[in-house]
């Protein structure tokens, strides 16, 4: 697993691709909440005879609970991150 770079919401718009067509495509993926922007994950699983419900259950277990989510982004930084850093800061 590896990252593909920062979200556009975390980058100044002056560093986005220069033409309006690309900027509009980027903005199309933005959430109505500007704090979220295009921040999301997408996972594609391809296989033969896989148990979709089992995979969904395991992935759902990785999500923040409502209580954890209510703590906010500042407190999320205190959570243990099992993954290695994915880009240079």
N, C-alpha and C positions, 0 to 999 in steps of 0.2 A: 504494500500500500504506500502511496506517495501523494503528495500534494501537487497541484498544477499551478500554484501561485496564489497571490492574495485575491480576495473578492474585489470586484470593481468598487463596491461601496467603501472599501478601505483604502482606495487609491484616489488621489485628486483627479477630478475629471479632465484636467489638462494633460494627464498621462494616458488617457484612453485613446483608442484608435481615432484618427483625426476626422473622418468623414461622418456626416450626420446619419447616414444609413446604419453604420455600425453602432454609433451611439444610441440610436433608437432601438436597435436589436438588444443592446445591453440593458437599456432602461425597461424594456418589455419584461425582463425577468425580475425586476425590482418589486418587492413587497410594498404595500401602501405605507408601511411604517418605515420612515427613513433610517431609523437605527438598525433595521434589518437589511434593507436594500436587497442585494442579490445573494445574501448569505444563506446557503442551503447545501445539502448534500444530495447526491444522486447515486444510487447503487443499481447496477444491472447484474442480475444473476441468470446465467444460462446453464442449463443442464438437462439431463435425461432422468426421468423418474425421480424428480426432487419433490420434497414435501413442502409445498408453498407455505402452508399454515405454520409448520415448525420453524421455517426460516423467518417468517414474519414475527412470530412470538419471540425468537431469540433477538432479533433486531429491535423490537419494541422494548425489550428489557434494557437496552442500552440508552434509551431516552431518559431525560431528566423527568423525575416525578413532578407533579404539580407543586409540591412543597419545595423541591430543589429549584424549580424554575422561578418561583416567587422570591427566592433569595437575590436574584439579579446578577448581572454580568460581573460586577466587582467581586462578589463572593464566589462565583464559579471559578475564578482564578485560583482559589484555594483547593479545589478538587484535584485529586491525583490524576495525572494524564498518563495513560499507559502507552501512548505512542511517542516515538521520537520526534524532535522538532522537524518540521517539514520545509522551512525556508529560513534563510539568514535574516536576522533582525537588525 
